[in-house]
Amino acid sequence: MAEGGLTSHRRDPIKSSVGNVAAHRRRQNAVEVGKERRESLVRAKRLCRVSSSCDDSDVCIENDMIIDEEQSILEAQTSSAVEELKSAVSFQGKGAMQKLVGALREMRRLLSKSEFPPVEAAIKAGAIPLLVQCLSFGSPDEQLLEAAWCLTNIAAGKPEETKALLPALPLLIAHLGEKSSSPVAEQCAWALGNVAGEGEELRSVLLCQGALPPLARMMLPNKGSTVRTAAWALSNLIKGPDHKAATELIRVDGVVDAILRHLRKADEELATEVAWVVVYLSALSNVATSMLVKSDAIQLLVQRLASSNSLQLLIPVLRSLGNVIAGDSHTIVAVLLPGCEITDNVIEVLVKCLKSEHRVLKKEAAWVLSNIAAGSVEHKQLIYSSEAAPILLRLLSTAPFDIRKEVAYVLGNLCVAPTEGDGKPNLISEHLVSLVGRGCLPGFIDLVRSADTEAARLGLQFMELVLRGMPNGEGPKLVEREDGIEAMERFQFHENEDLRNMANGLVDRYFGEDYGLDE
């Protein structure tokens, strides 16, 4: 494996005859997390409506955005505005600067006015080369800001519209430097964040052109909207699937300290954007995960989980905690020691998330617990005896399917001791008997009936534990009572060879010709 890259997360699910196989959700989640960002009201690409640098007249103009103007009229106005900008760019007479800034402001107003700005009309009319020209060094800040703002909203458009910004990227990156004013640098970072949010191809272009180091330096100050915008742009820039950008970012001097400082002290908006940076760092880079584990990151993530009720913040913080725990085996063994305050705090915040009404939080909390439950017998005992256990049992029978599957991993892992090799896992009989007695078996059999092969395999594996491990030979009777035989027989001619062999093997072994004769 190349340095810094991660291809799997460290959850060892319960396994029987099929052996121990690591799941590979961690990187997949990092790549696909855009969907969850939309669910949590965090957009990958963002229109710039108003700026902190606007004067009163700007605010009045932006308030006019509520007018529902017909798109065709808006596009015609935009084409005219581009013509005005052409005229202003070439004008050399008295008041040339005011004329140019006025033309830029009018275009920015039109590109900010609608939820679906007239980007296509602006590009067709030739706006991009003009805006690039307006970014030239030595131009007044007001001109630079308006031009970058226009480019920001063009970059928030459709994929082909975003790609039209390629000629502007070098200058947008150059204006991130220390010689630029803070408003100009922030607006350029915003534009680049929208470009990076479009996809892997444009992220690669930005990385090759050197966008990462100056954006990283913009995240170092203690507070301000510039830091927040830089963090958001960075999270878009490093989100994968290649790990190199994440590893490059964590190695920038001061970045780790800045992340910890923002997680500890920042307001929730800034902490949210920084937490998304940590999500991708911990999902994609072994180097970053190791550095975060050795810092105070886990404690700070737990503190944020405990103190916040903001869904936008809780989702990336919980995902970050899960990534760190899943990605570094040192974490559970050496950091999350049973009996330590930090470990008790982790379980406490995960219970909080399991109790939440929010689906994403429940699912993520169960995933984190499944990794802890895959650890030592002491860690299994910790979860088994905590408030999490009855909540997990309830969720297994009542929650949506994706949550039930994650919960099943936790409960299954509580019943098996760590084992070497691919043999059958050693049972923790006390946990198995108790959980089955508290009604978990029907939930696992329901998973066997599902069309999801991973869930079906998980259900079959737990049924194998019950058939093999329940005392006094009660396992087969319990499985039969819950119609488990019928659930397994559906795999008799299944296309998946592993599932077919596993289900048929269990039926033959435990419900063969001699089953029931002793009665």
N, C-alpha and C positions, 0 to 999 in steps of 0.2 A: 504494500500500500504506500502510495506517495506520501511524503511528509505533509502533515496538516490535514489530510483528507480523511473523511469518515464515510464508510459505506453502510454501516449498520448501527443500530442503537443496542444498548447492552441489556435488553430484557431477555432472560432465559425462560421461556414459557414452560409449563408443565409438558412433559413428553413421556410417552411410553415406548412402544416398540419401534417407533419411527426415529427415535434418537433425538439428541439435542441440536436444534437448529435455531440460530439467532434470527429474530425478525429484522426487517430493514425499513423501519418507519421514519427514522430520524431525519435522514437526508431527504426522503420523499416529502415529509412534512415541511421542511425548509423550502423546497422548491414550490410546493403547492399552497403555501400558507397565504398567498394572495387572496384566495377565496375567503379564508377566515378573517383576513383583515377587512374585507368588505362587510362581512357579517358583524364585525365589531365597530363599524362606522369609521374605519380608517382607510381612506382611499389610497390606492397605489399611485394615482395621478391626481393632481389637485389644481383647480382653477384658482388664480389669484384674484380675489374680488377687490379688496381695499388694502392699503398699505399704511403702516404706522407713520410713514413720511408724508401722507396726503395732507393737503391744506383743506380748509373748510369747503372750498368750491369743489374739490375732488369728492369729498364725502357726499355733497349734495348730488353730484352726478351719479355716484354709485348707488345712491338710494333710489334713483330712477330705474334700477334694474327690475323692479317689481312690475314695470309696464310690460305687458305681453305683446311685444311687437312681432309682426309677421316676419317669418324667416326670410322671405324673398326681399322685403324692404331692407332688412338688416344687412343682407348680402350686398345689395346695391349700394347702400351707404358705405360698406366696407371697401368695395371696389373704388368708390370715389375717394375714400380716405387714403387709399394707397396712391392714387394719382396725386393727391395733395402732398403726400410725403415725398413722392418723386420730385415734385416741384420745389418743395422746401429744401431737399438735399442739394439740389443744383443751384439754389438761390444764393447769391453772394452779396446782396445789397445790405442796406441798413436794416437792422432788426432781424438778421438771418437766423440768429440763434433762437430768438423767441418764436419765430415762424416754424422752425424745425421742431422745437419742443411742443408747440401747440399741435402740430400735425401728428406727432407721436402720441400725445395725450388723447387726441380724438380716436386714433386707431386703438389704443389701449382701452378706451371707454367702450368701444364697439365689441372688442374681443372679451370684455368682462361682463357684458350686459345680459347675456342669455346663458341658460344652463347648457345650451348647445351652441357655442360661439361660432361665428361664421369663418372658421379657420380655412376651409377649402377656398372660399372666395378670396381671402387675403393672399393665400399662396398662389392661386391662379393669376392674381393681379400683379404678382411680383414683389410681395412684401419682404421675403426672406433676405435677398441681397441688400435691400435698403436698410433693413434692421441690422444686418451684419456691419454695414458701413457706419451706422450710428453707434456701434460699440467700439469704434476706434479709440486707441489710447490718446489721452489728452483732451477728450471730450468732457464737458461739464457733467457733474454727477446727475443732475436732473435729466439730461439726455440719456445717459447710460441707464438710469433706473427705468425710464419709460420704455426704452428699447428692450431691455431685459424682461420687463413685465409683459410686453407683447409676445416675446418669444416663449415665455413661461406658459401662456395660455394657448399658444399654438402647439406647444409640446404636450398639452393636456388633451389633444385631439385624438383622432384615429391613428392606427399604426403608421400608415403611409404619410400622414401629416406630421407625425413626430419625426419620422426619418428625414423629412425635408429640412430639419434643423442641422444636419451634418455640417454644412459650411460654417455654422455659428459656434460649434462646440469649442474649438480652440480659444476663441476670444472669451466665451463664457467661463471657461476654466481659468484663463489668464486673469480675469477680474476677481477671482477668489483670493488673490494674493493680498498681502498686508498693506500694499499701497492703495488699495481700493477702500472706499468708505464702507462702513458697516451695512447701510441699506443696499448699496449696489452689490456687495458681495453676497448678501443674503438672497437678493432677487436672482442673481446668477445661480446660486446653489439650488434655489427652488426650481428654476428651469432645468437644471441638470438632473435633479431628482425626478422630474417628470420624464425626462429622456430615459433615465435608468429604469424607471418603472415600466417602460414599454416591453422590455424583454432582454434575453441573453445577448443577442447580437449587438444591440446598442450599448449594453453594459460593457461588453468587451472593447468596443471602440473607446468608450470613456476611460476605461482602465489603461488602455494602450496610450492614450493621450495625456495621462497623468492626473486624472481628476481626484484620485483618492487622497494623496497626501495633503493638498490644501483643504479639502473638505474635513479631513481628520483634525487638522489644526484649528479649524473653526469650531470644533466641538469642545475645545479645551477650556474656554472661559467658564466662569461660574454660573452665569445665567443669561437670559435674554432670548428674544425670538430668533436671533441669528443661530444660537447654539441648537435650538429646537429644530430649525429648518435644516441645519447641517446634519443633525442626527437622523432625521427622516430621509434625507437624500442618501446618506451612507447606508441606511438599512436597505434602500432600493438597489444601491450599487453592489452590495456584497452578497445578495440573496441567492446566489448560486446559479446553476448547480456546481460550478467549479469552486474549490475551496481556497484558491490562491488569494483572492481578494480579502477574504476573512482573515487569513493568516497575515497578510500584509498590513491590514488595519491594526490588528492587536499588537504588532511590533512597532508601530509608530510611537515614538517617545511621548509619554504623558497620557496616552489614550486609556490605559487601564485605570490610572488614578482618576481621570476625568469621569469615566463610567461609574466608578465607585462613589465618587463625590456626588454625581447627579442622582444616583439611586438613593443616596443617604439623605440629601438635603433638598433636591429640586421639587418644584411644584409638580402636580400630577401630569400636566401636559408634557412637560419636558421629560419627566421620568418615564412616561409612556413611550416616547420616541427612542429614548436610550434603551429601554427594555427590548424594543424591537431589534435594535442593533445587537443586543446580547443574545436574542433568539437565534439570529443567523450566525453569529460568532460561535456559539456553543453547538449549533447544529452541524456546522460545516468544517470546523477546524479543531483538530486534536490539540494543536499548540494553544489556541485560544481557550479551549476547555480546561487544559492543565493550568494555565495562568489564572483563570478565574477561580478554580478550585483552591489554589494556593493563596488567594486574596480573601477579602471579607465578602465576596459576592453572595455566597449562599445565605449568610446571616442577613444581608441587606435585602435580598429577594424575599426571604421569609418575613422580615419586618414589614415590607411593603404589602405583602399578602395579608398580613394580620391587620394592618391599619387602614387599608383602602376598601371602599365599596364601589369603585369605578370599574365597570366592566372593561372599558378601553385599556385600563392599566393592568387589571388582574390577568387578562388573557396572556399578554406577552410575558409578564412576570412569572406566571405559573408555567408557561411553556419553557422559559429560560431555566427555571429550577429543574424541570423534568429533563431537559437536555443535558444539564450539568451532571445530574445524578445518573442518567443513562449512559453518558459518554465517557465517564472516567471511573473505572472500577475502584480506584483509590478512595472515591468519595464515600461510598457506603461503608467500606471496610474501616477506613481511618478517620472519617469526619462524622458520619452519622452513627455514632456509637450508642447502643441502647443504654439509657440511664443518663445520657448527657442532655443538657438543657436544649441545645440546638436541635437534637433529634426529636425531643418532645414537642418543640415548637413547630418543626416540619410536619409532624403528624397532626398537630392541632390546626394548622392552616389548611392542610389537605382535607380534614374533616369539614372545615368551614366551606370549602369549595364543593365538597360532595353534597352539602346541605343547600347549596345555592339553587335558585330557580333557573339558572342559566345552563343550558345544555353543554356548551363548550367547556365551561369550568368543571362540570361533573366528569366529562370524558377525560379531560387533561389530568384531573386529580387522580382518577382511577389509573391512568397510564403511569403516573409517577409512583403511585403505591405498588403497581405491579412490578416495577423495577426494584423497589425496596424489598418487596416480598420475595424476589428472586435471589436475595442475599443469604445471609447466614440464618441458622435456626433461631438465633436470638432476634434477628430482625423480623422473622416470621411471627415469633411469639409476641413481639411488640405490637404489630398490627392486629393480630388475632385477639389480643386482650384490650385493645383500644376501642374508643367509641366508633371507629371506622367500620368495624366488623358488622354490627347490626344494620348500619346504613347500606353497606355493600350488599348484604343479603336481600334487603328490600329492593334495591335498584336492580338486582338480577332478575326479578320477576315483574317489575313495573316500568323500568326505564325504556327509552327508545333503543333500537337494536344496537347501534354503534356503541352506546354506553354499556349495554349489557355485555357486549363482547369484551370490553376493557375490564369490567368488573369481574368477569369470569377468569381472566388471567390472574387477577389478584387472589381470588379465592382458591383457584387451582394451585397457585404457587405456595399458598399457605399450607398445603397438605403434603408437600414433598420436600425432602431434605436435599441439599446440594449433593450432586453425584458426579463422578468422573466418567468420561466415556459416553457411549451411546446406549448403555443398558437401561433397564427399567429403573425409575427413581425410587429411592427409599421413602416409604410412607411415614408421615407424622400422624400416627393413628388417632391421637387425641383430637387433633384439628379436624381430620376427616370425619370421624364419628360425630363430632359436635356439629359441624356445618351441615352434614347430611341430615342429622336429627332436627336441625333448625330449618329444613325445607329447601335446600339449595339444589337438590337433584333435578326436579322438574325444569328448572331454569337451564341447566346444562343440556338436558334432553331436547328442549326447545331449540337450542343452538344446533344440535345434530340435525334437526329437521330443516334448518335454514338452507338457502341456496348459496350462502357464503362458505367457500371451502375452508377458509381459515377458522371460521366459527365452528363449522361442523367437525373439523379435526380436534379443536379444543374440547368440544362436547364429548367426542369419542374418547379422548384421553382421560377425561374426568370419569367417564363411565368405567373405563378400565381400572382406575383406582378404586372405585366403589366395588366392582366385581371381585377384585383381587383382595382388597384390604378391609372390608367390613368384617367385624368379628362374627364368629359362629356361622360363617357361610351365608350371612343375610344379604350379601350384595346382589346375587341374581334375583332374589325375590323382590327386593326394592326396585330394581331396574324393571322387572316385569310388571310390577304394580303401576308404574308410571308410563307404561306402553313403550318402554325403551327397546324391546325386541323389534317391534314394528318400525321404530325410528331407525334402527340399524339395518333392517332388511331392505330398506330403500336403496342401500348401497350395493346390493347383491350384484348388479350389473352396471355399476357407476363407471363413468369414463375415467375418473381419477383413480389410478392404480393404488396409490397409497391408502386412500380412504376405503376403497373396495376391499383391499386385503385386510385392513385393520378391522373394519366392521364385520366382515365374514369370519375373521379369525376369532373375534370375541363371541360371536353367535355360536360358532362350532365348539369353542372351548367351554363356554359356560352354559350353553343351552342346547347341547347335543342330544344324542339319543338317550343318554342316561338321566337327563335333567328331569327331576320330579319323581323318579322311581322310588327314592327313599321315603317318600310320603305315602 
